[in-house]
Amino acid sequence: MKIQVLGPRCPKCKKTAENAEAAVRELGIQADVEKVQKIAEIMKFGVMMTPGLAVDGEVKSAGKELSVEEIKAFLAEHPED
């Protein structure tokens, strides 16, 4: 599973990345958490407000700092391969 946190180095983006890593740990799953910080790359996802979160290339959220529990809910929608 690939989790991408979309956003520059703003505080909400950093917190969303931390929460994504915590969600992966708490669920005990294998996942790569990638921080996508370049605006051109973020725009390729169609995200205009950050932070954004994509799971396996599918945008799940944009413009909102996500809690660990919210991220865990998104990850539960994507069973491990």
matplotlib code that plots the C-alpha trace (Angstrom):
import matplotlib.pyplot as plt

x = [0.0, 1.2, 0.1, 0.9, 0.6, 0.1, 1.3, 4.3, 6.0, 3.0, 2.2, -1.1, 0.8, 3.5, 0.8, -1.1, 2.1, 2.8, -0.7, -0.5, 2.7, 1.0, -2.1, 0.2, 1.9, -1.3, -2.9, 0.3, 0.2, 2.9, 2.7, 5.0, 4.2, 5.5, 5.4, 4.6, 5.7, 6.2, 3.1, 3.3, 3.1, 0.3, -1.7, -1.4, -3.7, -6.2, -5.7, -6.0, -6.1, -3.6, -3.0, -4.2, -4.1, -4.0, -4.1, -2.7, -3.0, -6.7, -7.3, -9.2, -9.1, -8.0, -7.8, -8.1, -5.7, -6.6, -6.5, -5.0, -8.5, -9.7, -6.7, -7.2, -10.7, -9.4, -6.8, -9.4, -11.1, -8.0, -7.3, -3.6, -2.7]
y = [0.0, 3.5, 6.5, 9.9, 13.1, 16.0, 19.4, 21.7, 21.9, 23.6, 22.5, 20.8, 18.9, 17.7, 16.7, 14.7, 12.9, 12.1, 10.8, 8.7, 7.0, 6.5, 4.9, 2.5, 1.5, 1.1, -1.1, -3.1, -3.0, -2.7, 0.7, 3.3, 6.9, 9.4, 13.2, 14.9, 18.5, 20.0, 22.0, 20.7, 17.1, 17.9, 19.5, 16.3, 14.7, 17.6, 18.8, 22.6, 22.8, 21.0, 18.9, 16.1, 12.3, 9.7, 5.9, 3.9, 6.9, 7.7, 11.0, 10.4, 13.9, 17.5, 20.7, 19.1, 17.9, 14.3, 12.5, 9.1, 7.6, 9.2, 7.9, 4.4, 4.5, 5.3, 2.5, 0.0, 0.6, -0.7, -4.3, -5.4, -7.2]
z = [0.0, -0.8, 1.2, -0.1, 2.0, -0.4, 0.8, 1.3, 4.7, 6.4, 10.0, 9.0, 6.3, 8.8, 11.3, 8.7, 7.7, 11.3, 11.8, 8.6, 10.0, 13.4, 11.6, 9.8, 13.0, 14.9, 12.2, 11.9, 8.1, 5.5, 3.8, 2.3, 3.5, 1.0, 1.4, -1.9, -1.4, -4.9, -6.0, -9.6, -8.3, -5.9, -8.7, -10.8, -8.1, -8.7, -5.1, -4.8, -1.0, 1.3, 3.1, 0.9, 1.4, -1.3, -0.8, -3.8, -6.0, -5.1, -3.3, -0.1, 1.4, 0.6, 2.6, 6.0, 8.7, 9.3, 12.6, 13.1, 13.4, 10.1, 8.3, 9.8, 8.4, 4.9, 5.1, 6.2, 2.8, 1.1, 2.1, 1.8, -1.3]

ax = plt.figure().add_subplot(projection="3d")
ax.plot(x, y, z, "-o")
ax.set_aspect("equal")
plt.show()
